[in-house]
Amino acid sequence: MARDEDLADATTASDSATWFAGYSARFAKITEDTARASVTMADRWARRSLADGEWTIDTVTADAIADWEEMTPLMGRWLDLWLEALQQPIRGASRREG
């Protein structure tokens, strides 16, 4: 018969594997979303740099605001993933103790 500690470790390992699988999928999705947004922004700024007369304060400000609004939620998602990764060892330790 298995000891309680062995069962707790097996459950924790299973929980960790499940968490890591979900985390990896979310990480891949946000990486893809960030790459897509970055390529779109780089393309817009590259086209602007090749076109003459496109550098007005209004157009540059509008593009900068649009980029900011697009990237801010992505940075928030990155921060959430980072904090989740930092908290995972703490959660795992509390499960083993509890």
URRAKA-V429255 format. One record per residue. N is the residue number from 1. RES is the residue in one small letter. NEAR is the number of other C-alpha atoms within 8 Angstrom. Layout:
N_RES_NEAR / N_RES_NEAR
This chain:
1_m_2 / 2_a_5 / 3_r_6 / 4_d_6 / 5_e_6 / 6_d_8 / 7_l_9 / 8_a_9 / 9_d_9 / 10_a_8 / 11_t_8 / 12_t_11 / 13_a_8 / 14_s_8 / 15_d_8 / 16_s_9 / 17_a_8 / 18_t_8 / 19_w_8 / 20_f_8 / 21_a_8 / 22_g_8 / 23_y_9 / 24_s_8 / 25_a_8 / 26_r_8 / 27_f_9 / 28_a_8 / 29_k_8 / 30_i_11 / 31_t_8 / 32_e_8 / 33_d_9 / 34_t_10 / 35_a_8 / 36_r_8 / 37_a_10 / 38_s_8 / 39_v_8 / 40_t_8 / 41_m_9 / 42_a_8 / 43_d_8 / 44_r_8 / 45_w_8 / 46_a_8 / 47_r_8 / 48_r_10 / 49_s_9 / 50_l_6 / 51_a_7 / 52_d_7 / 53_g_5 / 54_e_8 / 55_w_9 / 56_t_7 / 57_i_6 / 58_d_6 / 59_t_9 / 60_v_9 / 61_t_8 / 62_a_8 / 63_d_8 / 64_a_8 / 65_i_8 / 66_a_8 / 67_d_9 / 68_w_8 / 69_e_8 / 70_e_9 / 71_m_10 / 72_t_8 / 73_p_8 / 74_l_11 / 75_m_8 / 76_g_8 / 77_r_9 / 78_w_9 / 79_l_8 / 80_d_8 / 81_l_10 / 82_w_8 / 83_l_8 / 84_e_8 / 85_a_8 / 86_l_8 / 87_q_8 / 88_q_8 / 89_p_8 / 90_i_8 / 91_r_8 / 92_g_10 / 93_a_8 / 94_s_8 / 95_r_8 / 96_r_9 / 97_e_5 / 98_g_4
